[in-house]
Amino acid sequence: MRVLGLDYGDVRVGVAVSDGLGLGANGLPTISRKNPVDHKNTIEEIGKILHQYEVQKIVLGYPKNMDGTEGENCRKVQAFAKQLGKAYPHVTIDFFDERLTSISALQTFDFMGAKADVKRKNVDKMAAQLILQGYLDKTARKIKENEEMADKDVNLEIDDLDEIEVETIVMTDDEGNEIEYIIIDEFEQNETTFLVMIDAEEVENDEVEAVIFKQVGTDEENFVYEEISEEEYDKLEPVLKDRLADFDFE
């Protein structure tokens, strides 16, 4: 079953579609809106994509505030979802908490040294891809957990898929200070796990810098991570470029 991911905005709507197995998200061209009030053209463009890819479900990014409250942007998304539902009643519409997706997209571009115009052209597409991939991953995890618990004859209560908690991790530096980080990406390379993170206290700062840690082992209770060196970052650069193959880097 194919799923369509949308990052709704007043000016542009980022678009991504899943593969046939519902495992991976691929970015599609961004839809430019004619004005922030009229949804007609946008909904028609989405209809063409639904038909082309035989989509059965739409996932809309739900822009909650960082404290979990719902503001004006959430109401805009709800209104847009209502119009989508009327236009395409055969398609299921879900919401996915999109906190940090735009920050994650911008930080990834910054890692690659992308120019401002490249970020501007692609940030909506990447945000939609992150929204959809997060939804697919969480769905897959819940299905796996459900199957594992069913094998043990234990009832598992599945949370609503539109509810997500920001994933954080606490690191202890060389001076013994504890720093809370927000994980914006995780990947494996050569059997090593890497985390891309930002300082939780700096999340509202547009100039916040992301850092990459690698897992170097475990102690009796915790995984052990350390920040990668510049040399290691240079080696990872091709991997990051490959993860961004759908975007227009020069």
Secondary structure, DSSP 8 states (H G I E B T S, - for coil): -EEEEEE--SSEEEEEEE-TTS--EEEEEEEE-S-SS--HHHHHHHHHHHHHHTEEEEEEEE---TTS---HHHHHHHHHHHHHHHH-TTSEEEEEE-TTHHHHHHHHHHHTT--HHHHHHHHHHHHHHHHHHHHHHHHHHHHHHHHHHHHTT-------TT-----EEEEE-TTS-EEEEEEEEEEEETTEEEEEEEEGGGTT-TT---EEEEEEEE-SSSEEEEE--HHHHHHHHHHHHHHTTTS---
